[in-house]
Amino acid sequence: TYSLVGTTKYPVKMTGVRLLAAIAAAVVSSSSSVSVVSAFAPSPFSQRINSRHHVQSTTLRLADENPLEGMSDERKSNLFQSLLRDLQIEGVPLLGCDANQVSTLNAAIWTTMAELGDNDDDQRACLVMEEIPVSALTAFAEDFTVLKTQARLMDHLPELRRFSISVLGKGLGPALLIETEARTDEEKEHAKTKKIFRGDV
């Protein structure tokens, strides 16, 4: 299980996603008004999912218009549960997080990204944050997409190109889907070299 503690466990020499994750965690620990995020646990949503009751996959088509407009809260809730069920069936981890402020939100996301980024293969994880408004999650996902368009930044943090972040179901519920692309052979060699210099292998 992932955990986010007040002090970072990462080595001093860090680059890319792990550096950003460590910075986010440090911000949380240095703020007296922010409580440290507790360890990640299986999402309460996933605990309510009956894996024996399989339903047909529900997919929302992304379009220019808002597909949620005029939809009842009950309908949104049912679709949200269905999407979470689909992810669980596909083997995607559903991680519940009690973050309730911007600083703890950022720390949770970047730490999860760092964990996923350690693997050379493509990965997916779903962060369910019931205490964070969907509008805030949407803003983060949009800001991250804009971040990846900044050429000067990406020259120094090319690892970020592997990641994509989206709000599950285009805002059906408070959950972020974090995905990584598989590393190319060249990227694998580069990552291996960095680990050797950091003393991780």
Secondary structure, DSSP 8 states (H G I E B T S, - for coil): -----SS--S-SS--HHHHHHHHHHHHHHH-TTS------EE-HHHHT--TTS----------SS-TTTT--HHHHHHHHHHHHHHHHHTT--EEE----SHHHHHHHHHHHHHHHHTSSS-EEEEEE-TTS-HHHHHHHHHHHHHHTT-HHHHHH-GGGGGEEEEEGGGTTSSEEEEEE----HHHHHHHHHHHHHHT--
